[in-house]
Amino acid sequence: MIPNIYMFHRIECEQKQNIHEIYYNRCMVYKINDLLRFVDTLLKEGKQFGSIEQCIQSRQYFHLSFDDGYKEHLIVARKLKEKYVIKQKHATFSINCGNSYTHEYTGMDVLYIAIILDKLNVINTFLKIPVSEKNIKVIKKELIKQTPQQLKKITEIVPELKKNLFNIFLDEKEIKELSAIFDVGCHGMSHRDMTKHIAVSRAEIMSAKYMLEHELNQNIKIFTYPEGKNNTQLQKICKSYGFIFALSISHFPENPFCVGRKII
């Protein structure tokens, strides 16, 4: 049974935040008041904030996890800390280093911005998909198979993508502040299927972990698989680099490197 570890992406905190409609259409946005009501309901049911380990051991506990390091996540962290008696280990914010540190954007947000800017045809051509293909799931399937080097070429071909992506994600200073409130997890360097090109994935996991540890001056113990995709090879790699837990979507009991979460 999947532990009470809840996964969120974008959080609408204020009207001027201007999250594009495509994120709502993809069911990726949760309003901050709804998030707080969700937590209140869990607490009223007798559940308690807990660490990942506590949630694995008992359904009495719940844990909040936020993926991708969106700008508003720092606001969310502050609000949670302000309202509840909550410890650092009770929530995890996973950072994609390619977005926040090196600004080499490679994830699904690139695809969303391309759609917004009417540049989807460029990505389709690059991926050798018919320009007429508009199904995001079909395009995503090909996109996440690529190597990081291939993915980086997309924003080189369409420079305006980078300009629009720059202000979506947390910067170094904001991540530093966030890390003093809650646990920061590693979400790799590029948002892709890391079960592909496994040697590259190994190097990527190592680079991302060391980058976060250097920037934050703390041991990063949690890895979050992009797209939730993992296999025994990736699990062994995470263990070898000193992670304690790895978060996924699917859950394998007794395996700390494939801990399932519930998508909210």
Secondary structure, DSSP 8 states (H G I E B T S, - for coil): ---SEEEE-EEE--GGG---HHHHHTT-EEEHHHHHHHHHHHHHTT-EE--HHHHHH-TTEEEEEEES-BTTHHHHHHHHHHHS---GGGEEEEE-HHHHTS----SHHHHHHHHHTT-HHHHHHHTT--TT---HHHHHHHHTTS-HHHHHHHHHHSTHHHHHHTTTB--HHHHHHHHTTSEEEE--SS-S-TTSSHHHHHHHHHHHHHHHHHHHTS---EEE-GGG---HHHHHHHHHTT-SEEE-SS--TT-TTSB--EE-
